[in-house]
Amino acid sequence: MRLTSYFGALLAFASLVLLTSPAAAELLLNDGWSDGQNAAFQGGFVAGEIGAVRLVPTEVPADLQTVDLLFGGSTGQRTVTLKIWDDSAGTTNPGALLYSGDYTLTGADNAINQIDVSGEALTITGPIRVGIEFQHSGYPSIARDDDGTIDINRNFIYTSGVWFRSNLFGLTGDWIIRATTTSGGGGGFTVGGTVTGFAGTLVLQNNGGDDLVITGNGPFTFPTSLSDGASYDVTVLSQPNGVNTVVLNGSGVINGADVTDVYVDSGAGTVLQNDGWSDGQNAAFQGGFVAGEIGAVRLVPGQPGDIEQIELLFGGSTAQQTVTLHIWDDSAEQINPGALLFSGDYLLTGADDAINVIDISAEQIQVPGPFRVGIEFQHTGYPSIARDDDGTINIDRNFIFTSNTWFRSNLFGVTGDWIIRARMAGQPAAVESVPIVSEHVYLAPTPLQSGALTVSFRSGGDGAMPHSVSIFDVTGRLVWSAAGSEFADVTGSTGDSWTWDGLDAHGREVASGVYLVRIETATQDYVKRFAVVR
């Protein structure tokens, strides 16, 4: 494109309502132009090219009411295309297109053109890009201010199929393209979900604001409602030190209903996966499975641990179907898995853009190393499991079971990794940081095969008395603890003992494995390992 400019002294504007908007309205602009100042109408645009601005609201969500621009250099009538994109990423290329519509404008050197979009129900939740696409060449054209300054990160030109910052074409002013918004109306639809693994005060945000303080496990809902069609993006603003909070299904678009499937896990657990898929990327839902067939992955943890949950993308249809989840030992890393560790039926609802979560934390499934997770179909067709679309596959970690035989999935032409994942139990920092100091701690019987374990403590030389005793598994998960009034059962001033019945806090018998008992005093923590053999 070849840019030229027409300058005019602009007087007596007809549309100064922009500056007297109601208190609930916000005027978004980058330019410094005001009534009576010069502006330059930009020549050189041709059909298909765009001049655009990034506008950043201070209050969201907000409803877009008008787009206002200087459009002159000629008094002719021309049709232009107004385009509005999400621009929250703040990069040269905008995000998703939110709106596009044609409008006929009359060129004027001395009056603002106003485009009323209040009837389009455009709710914005962050920065937007507003562009004017030309369907003609030359004038009338958009204008830039003449104050000698330009925000290079907020003024753009689209030409030859590429976005550029407008200063690269020699422009020295901000486009006089503005927008007005109104806030506070909301839209009637809320965003929320469920928190698990709560480990301390957590603060969530939606669309970069609307802070929500989480104080425990359970359902949550952001206080600000959104309009139908509005975008939402749930993120973590703050969390306790050492905690790894993960948000699943955290972003999307309101579709005529409250959002209730955002899943926030603060369990500090590691997610094991082979796929490279993330929210917003393409995935392929695999057709062709029939009842009795299995799609499976081999997952490789860095250390032994408990499986908390299985996560998978399961769609291509929104129907509900029952599947069987299988988990095998896969430490031999062969085509056929090893011993079956777990099997159970679960009812899943198909969804193309939301991860299904199967909570198996109550099953106490401990894995010593590599394991295989399989989804057995009880139906034919969709909804089905998905594979990622990045063009790569680990042929040694993706499998299909059919006709009573295991195969690598690439032999069936599958070109991506199954989006089947496992979340492992995390290890609390309190356990991770404690050295093994076993003096003064006595356990009987060891190993524990049945009955109860007696934990005894003899005070050290400093005379400090214990104030809590806890038992953890090797992943750091708290199994049992005693504190406060439970210490009334101590056996004497210099010797304390407690009895553990081999059950966890939910009254379930713990599995075989290695465990740690931890006794805390005011001056020292004492930790000793022991084994449970069932």
C-alpha positions in Angstrom: 0.0 0.0 0.0 1.1 3.6 -0.6 0.0 6.0 2.1 -0.8 9.7 1.5 -2.5 12.2 3.8 -5.1 14.9 3.6 -5.0 17.4 6.4 -8.0 19.5 7.5 -8.8 21.8 10.4 -11.8 20.1 12.0 -14.4 22.3 13.6 -17.8 22.2 15.2 -18.3 18.4 15.5 -21.9 17.1 15.5 -21.2 14.0 17.7 -19.8 15.3 20.9 -22.2 13.0 22.8 -19.0 10.9 23.2 -17.7 13.3 25.8 -20.9 13.5 27.8 -21.7 9.8 28.1 -23.6 8.6 31.2 -21.6 7.7 34.3 -21.9 4.0 33.5 -20.4 4.5 30.1 -16.7 4.4 29.2 -15.0 6.0 26.2 -12.2 3.9 24.8 -9.6 5.7 22.7 -5.9 6.0 22.0 -5.8 9.3 20.1 -5.3 12.7 21.6 -7.5 14.6 19.1 -10.1 17.1 20.3 -12.5 19.5 18.6 -10.7 22.2 16.5 -7.4 20.3 16.2 -5.9 19.1 12.9 -6.2 15.5 11.8 -4.8 13.7 8.8 -7.1 11.6 6.6 -5.0 8.7 5.4 -4.8 8.0 1.7 -3.4 4.8 0.1 -5.8 2.2 1.4 -7.3 -0.2 -1.2 -10.1 -2.7 -1.0 -9.4 -5.5 1.5 -7.0 -3.5 3.7 -7.8 -2.6 7.3 -6.8 0.2 9.7 -7.3 -0.9 13.3 -6.8 0.0 16.9 -6.4 -1.9 20.1 -8.7 -0.6 22.8 -8.4 -1.5 26.5 -11.4 -1.2 28.8 -10.9 -0.5 32.5 -14.3 -2.1 33.5 -15.3 -5.6 32.3 -17.5 -7.2 31.4 -18.9 -4.4 29.4 -21.4 -4.1 26.5 -20.2 -2.4 23.3 -22.5 0.4 22.3 -20.9 2.4 19.5 -17.8 2.7 17.3 -16.9 6.3 16.4 -14.4 7.4 13.8 -13.3 10.3 11.7 -13.8 9.3 8.1 -13.2 12.0 5.5 -11.0 13.6 2.9 -14.0 13.3 0.6 -17.8 13.7 1.0 -18.7 10.5 -0.9 -20.7 7.6 0.5 -18.8 4.4 1.0 -19.5 0.9 2.5 -16.9 -0.3 4.9 -16.8 -3.5 7.0 -16.5 -3.0 10.8 -14.6 -5.9 12.4 -14.0 -6.5 16.1 -11.6 -9.1 17.5 -10.6 -10.3 20.9 -7.2 -8.7 21.5 -6.4 -9.9 25.0 -3.1 -11.5 24.0 -1.6 -8.1 23.1 0.3 -9.3 20.0 0.5 -8.1 16.5 -2.1 -10.5 15.3 -5.5 -10.3 17.0 -7.4 -13.2 18.5 -10.8 -14.6 17.7 -13.2 -12.5 15.5 -16.1 -11.3 17.6 -18.1 -9.4 15.1 -18.2 -8.3 11.4 -20.8 -6.1 9.7 -21.1 -3.7 6.7 -22.0 -0.1 7.2 -22.4 2.8 4.8 -20.7 6.0 5.9 -20.7 9.5 4.5 -17.3 11.2 4.4 -17.0 14.4 6.4 -14.1 16.5 7.4 -16.0 18.1 10.2 -18.2 15.4 11.8 -17.6 12.1 13.6 -19.2 9.1 12.0 -20.9 6.9 14.6 -21.8 3.2 14.1 -24.4 1.9 16.6 -23.7 -1.7 17.6 -25.9 -1.7 20.7 -28.3 -4.1 19.2 -25.6 -6.7 18.5 -25.2 -7.9 22.1 -21.4 -7.6 22.0 -20.1 -8.1 25.5 -16.4 -7.6 25.9 -14.3 -9.1 28.7 -10.9 -7.5 27.9 -8.9 -5.7 25.2 -10.4 -5.6 21.7 -9.2 -4.7 18.3 -11.6 -2.5 16.2 -10.8 -2.4 12.5 -12.3 -0.6 9.4 -11.9 -2.8 6.3 -12.1 -0.8 3.1 -14.3 -2.0 0.2 -12.9 0.9 -2.0 -9.6 2.6 -2.7 -8.6 6.1 -1.6 -10.9 8.7 0.1 -13.0 9.0 2.2 -10.6 7.3 4.7 -9.9 7.0 8.3 -7.9 9.7 10.1 -5.0 9.9 12.5 -4.3 12.6 15.1 -1.6 15.2 14.6 -0.1 15.5 18.0 3.2 13.9 16.9 3.0 10.8 19.2 1.8 7.3 18.5 1.3 4.2 20.6 3.0 1.6 18.4 1.3 -1.3 20.2 -2.2 0.0 19.6 -2.3 1.1 15.9 -2.3 -1.4 13.1 -2.6 -1.9 9.3 -3.6 -5.1 7.6 -2.4 -5.5 4.1 -1.3 -8.3 1.8 -2.7 -10.8 4.3 -0.4 -9.7 7.1 -0.8 -7.5 10.2 1.7 -4.7 10.8 2.1 -2.0 13.4 1.2 1.2 11.5 4.4 3.0 12.5 6.3 0.7 10.1 4.5 2.6 7.2 5.7 5.9 8.5 2.6 6.9 10.4 3.2 9.3 13.3 -0.3 9.5 14.9 -3.0 7.3 16.5 -6.0 6.3 14.4 -9.1 8.3 15.5 -11.2 5.1 16.0 -13.0 4.9 19.3 -15.6 2.9 21.1 -18.1 3.4 23.9 -19.1 0.7 26.4 -21.5 0.4 29.3 -20.8 -1.8 32.2 -22.7 -3.1 35.2 -25.6 -4.7 33.3 -24.2 -8.2 33.3 -25.8 -10.8 31.2 -27.5 -13.3 33.5 -25.1 -16.2 33.0 -22.6 -17.2 35.7 -19.2 -19.0 35.5 -18.3 -21.5 38.1 -17.2 -25.1 38.8 -15.6 -27.2 41.5 -12.4 -26.9 43.5 -10.6 -30.0 44.8 -7.3 -30.6 46.6 -7.7 -27.4 48.5 -4.4 -26.6 50.2 -4.8 -23.0 51.5 -6.3 -19.7 50.4 -6.6 -19.5 46.6 -7.7 -16.6 44.5 -9.2 -17.1 41.0 -9.9 -14.6 38.3 -12.2 -14.6 35.3 -11.1 -12.6 32.3 -8.3 -11.0 34.3 -10.6 -9.7 37.1 -13.6 -10.4 39.2 -11.4 -11.8 41.9 -12.8 -14.8 43.8 -11.3 -16.0 47.1 -11.6 -19.8 47.6 -11.5 -21.0 51.2 -12.2 -24.7 50.7 -13.1 -27.6 48.5 -16.5 -27.6 46.7 -18.5 -25.6 44.2 -17.6 -22.0 43.3 -19.3 -19.2 41.2 -17.9 -15.9 40.1 -20.0 -13.0 41.3 -20.2 -11.2 38.0 -22.6 -12.6 35.3 -21.8 -12.5 31.6 -24.0 -12.1 28.5 -24.7 -14.9 26.1 -21.9 -15.2 23.7 -19.3 -13.6 26.0 -15.9 -15.2 26.5 -14.7 -16.4 29.8 -11.2 -17.4 31.0 -10.6 -18.7 34.5 -7.0 -18.3 35.8 -5.2 -18.5 39.1 -4.2 -15.2 40.6 -2.5 -16.4 43.8 -2.0 -19.7 45.6 0.0 -21.0 48.6 3.7 -21.5 48.2 4.6 -24.9 46.9 1.1 -25.6 45.5 0.5 -26.3 41.8 -3.1 -25.4 40.9 -4.4 -26.6 37.6 -7.5 -25.3 35.8 -9.4 -27.6 33.4 -12.2 -26.4 31.0 -11.3 -22.8 32.2 -12.0 -20.9 28.9 -14.8 -20.8 26.5 -17.9 -18.9 25.4 -21.2 -18.5 27.2 -23.8 -20.6 25.2 -27.2 -19.6 26.7 -26.5 -21.3 30.1 -24.5 -21.0 33.3 -21.0 -22.5 33.1 -20.6 -25.1 35.8 -17.8 -27.4 34.6 -14.7 -25.4 35.4 -12.5 -27.8 37.4 -9.8 -26.4 39.7 -7.3 -28.8 41.3 -4.9 -27.6 43.9 -3.7 -31.1 44.8 -0.2 -30.3 43.7 -0.2 -33.5 41.8 1.7 -34.3 38.6 -0.3 -34.8 35.3 1.0 -37.6 33.2 0.3 -37.3 29.5 1.7 -38.2 26.1 -0.5 -35.8 24.0 0.3 -32.2 23.2 -3.2 -30.9 23.2 -4.4 -27.8 25.1 -7.6 -25.8 25.3 -8.5 -24.2 22.0 -6.5 -26.6 19.8 -7.9 -29.0 17.3 -8.4 -32.7 18.3 -9.7 -35.6 16.3 -12.4 -37.8 17.9 -11.8 -41.3 16.7 -14.7 -43.1 15.0 -14.8 -46.9 14.5 -14.7 -48.2 18.0 -17.3 -50.9 18.8 -18.3 -52.4 22.1 -15.5 -54.4 23.8 -12.7 -52.5 22.1 -10.2 -50.4 24.0 -8.1 -47.3 23.4 -5.2 -47.0 25.8 -2.1 -45.2 26.7 1.1 -46.1 28.6 1.9 -43.4 31.2 5.3 -43.2 33.0 5.6 -41.6 36.4 8.8 -40.3 37.8 8.3 -42.3 41.0 5.8 -44.6 42.6 2.6 -43.0 43.7 -1.2 -43.0 43.8 -3.5 -42.2 40.9 -5.9 -39.4 41.9 -7.9 -39.1 38.7 -8.1 -39.9 35.0 -8.7 -37.1 32.5 -9.8 -37.6 28.9 -11.3 -35.8 25.9 -14.4 -37.7 25.0 -16.7 -36.2 22.3 -17.9 -36.1 18.7 -21.4 -36.3 20.2 -23.0 -34.9 23.4 -24.7 -38.2 24.3 -24.1 -39.9 27.6 -22.4 -43.3 27.5 -21.0 -45.8 30.0 -17.4 -46.8 29.5 -15.2 -49.1 31.5 -12.0 -47.7 32.9 -9.1 -50.2 33.1 -5.7 -49.7 34.7 -2.9 -52.2 34.3 0.7 -52.4 35.5 2.8 -51.7 32.4 6.3 -51.8 33.9 7.5 -54.4 31.3 6.6 -51.8 28.6 5.5 -54.5 26.1 2.6 -54.6 23.7 0.5 -56.6 26.2 0.1 -54.9 29.6 0.8 -56.6 32.9 -1.5 -57.3 35.8 -4.9 -55.5 36.0 -4.9 -53.1 38.9 -8.4 -51.6 38.6 -11.6 -51.8 36.6 -14.8 -49.8 37.0 -17.7 -48.4 35.0 -18.3 -44.7 34.6 -21.0 -42.6 32.9 -19.5 -39.9 30.7 -21.1 -37.0 28.8 -19.6 -36.3 25.4 -18.1 -32.9 24.9 -15.9 -31.5 22.2 -14.3 -28.8 24.2 -14.3 -30.0 27.8 -12.1 -32.6 29.6 -14.0 -35.4 31.3 -12.6 -36.1 34.8 -12.9 -39.5 36.5 -12.1 -39.2 40.2 -10.6 -42.5 41.5 -8.8 -41.1 44.6 -11.0 -43.3 46.8 -9.8 -46.5 45.1 -6.2 -46.1 46.4 -4.5 -47.3 43.2 -0.8 -47.3 43.8 1.5 -47.8 40.9 5.2 -48.6 41.2 6.2 -47.4 37.7 4.7 -47.3 34.2 1.0 -48.2 33.9 -1.6 -48.5 31.2 -4.9 -46.6 31.2 -7.6 -47.9 28.9 -11.1 -46.8 28.0 -13.3 -49.8 27.0 -16.3 -49.0 24.9 -19.7 -50.4 25.8 -21.2 -48.7 22.7 -20.4 -48.2 19.1 -19.3 -44.9 17.5 -19.5 -41.5 19.2 -18.9 -40.1 21.7 -15.4 -41.4 21.5 -11.9 -40.8 22.7 -9.7 -38.2 20.9 -6.2 -37.9 19.6 -4.2 -34.7 19.4 -3.6 -33.0 16.0 0.1 -32.0 16.2 1.2 -34.6 13.6 3.3 -36.7 16.0 2.7 -39.9 17.9 4.7 -41.9 20.3 4.1 -45.4 18.9 5.2 -47.1 22.1 2.6 -45.4 24.3 -0.6 -45.6 22.3 -2.6 -48.8 21.9 -5.8 -50.3 20.6 -7.3 -53.6 21.9 -9.5 -55.3 19.3 -10.3 -59.0 18.4 -8.8 -60.0 21.8 -5.4 -58.6 20.7 -3.3 -55.6 21.6 -1.9 -53.4 18.8 0.0 -50.2 18.6 -2.5 -47.6 17.4 -0.3 -46.3 14.6 -0.9 -49.7 12.8 -4.5 -48.5 12.3 -3.4 -45.2 10.7 -3.8 -43.2 14.0 -1.4 -40.2 13.7 -1.8 -38.6 17.1 -1.5 -39.4 20.8 -4.7 -40.4 22.7 -5.8 -37.5 25.0 -6.0 -39.8 28.1 -4.1 -38.5 31.1 -3.6 -39.4 34.8 -3.2 -37.0 37.7 -1.0 -38.4 40.5 -1.2 -37.5 44.2 1.1 -34.7 45.2 3.7 -34.5 48.0 3.1 -31.7 50.5 6.1 -29.5 51.1 5.8 -30.2 54.9 6.8 -33.8 54.3 9.2 -33.1 51.5 11.4 -30.9 53.6 11.6 -33.0 56.8 14.8 -35.0 57.3 14.5 -38.6 58.5 15.2 -38.3 62.3 14.1 -41.6 63.7 15.6 -41.5 67.2 13.1 -41.6 70.1 10.4 -43.1 67.8 9.4 -46.7 68.3 6.9 -48.7 66.2 5.4 -52.2 66.8 4.6 -54.5 65.2 6.7 -53.9 62.0 5.8 -54.7 59.3 2.1 -54.2 60.1 0.2 -57.1 58.7 -3.0 -56.9 60.7 -4.4 -55.3 63.8 -3.1 -52.0 65.0 0.3 -50.2 65.0 1.6 -48.7 68.3 3.6 -45.5 67.9 5.7 -44.7 70.9 7.8 -41.6 71.6 10.5 -41.0 74.3 11.4 -37.3 74.7 14.8 -36.2 73.6 17.3 -34.3 75.8 15.5 -31.0 75.3 12.4 -32.3 77.0 10.1 -31.0 74.3 6.8 -32.8 74.2 4.9 -33.8 71.0 1.9 -31.8 69.8 0.9 -33.9 66.8 1.6 -37.3 65.2 0.8 -38.1 61.5 1.1 -40.9 59.1 1.8 -40.4 55.4 2.1 -42.7 52.4 5.3 -42.4 50.2 3.6 -39.9 47.9 3.1 -37.5 50.8 -0.6 -38.0 51.2 -1.8 -37.6 54.7 -3.4 -40.9 55.9 -4.0 -40.3 59.6 -3.2 -37.8 62.3 -3.8 -37.2 66.0 -3.7 -33.8 67.7 -5.2 -31.6 70.4 -7.6 -33.6 72.7 -6.4 -36.9 71.3 -3.2 -36.4 73.2 -5.1 -37.0 76.5 -4.3 -40.7 76.0 -0.5 -40.3 76.5 1.2 -42.8 78.8 3.3 -40.5 80.9 5.2 -37.2 81.1 8.3 -38.7 79.5 6.8 -41.3 77.2 3.9 -41.0 74.8 2.1 -43.6 72.7 -0.7 -43.7 70.2 -2.5 -46.5 68.5 -3.3 -46.5 64.7 -5.8 -49.0 63.5 -4.5 -49.2 59.9 -7.4 -47.2 58.5 -7.3 -43.8 56.7 -9.3 -40.8 57.6 -12.3 -42.2 55.7 -12.3 -45.5 57.6 -10.8 -47.5 54.7 -8.0 -50.1 55.2 -4.8 -48.7 53.7 -3.0 -50.7 51.0 0.3 -52.5 51.2 3.3 -50.2 50.9 5.8 -48.0 52.6 4.5 -45.3 55.0 6.1 -42.6 57.2 5.1 -41.6 60.8 5.9 -38.1 61.7 5.9 -36.7 65.3 6.2 -32.9 65.8 7.5 -31.1 68.8 8.2 -27.5 69.4 11.9 -28.0 68.6 12.2 -31.0 66.4 10.3 -33.2 63.9 10.8 -36.9 64.0 10.1 -39.2 61.0 10.4 -42.9 60.8 9.5 -45.3 57.9 7.6 -48.6 58.2 5.9 -51.1 56.0 2.3 -52.3 55.7 1.9 -55.8 54.3 -1.6 -57.1 53.6 
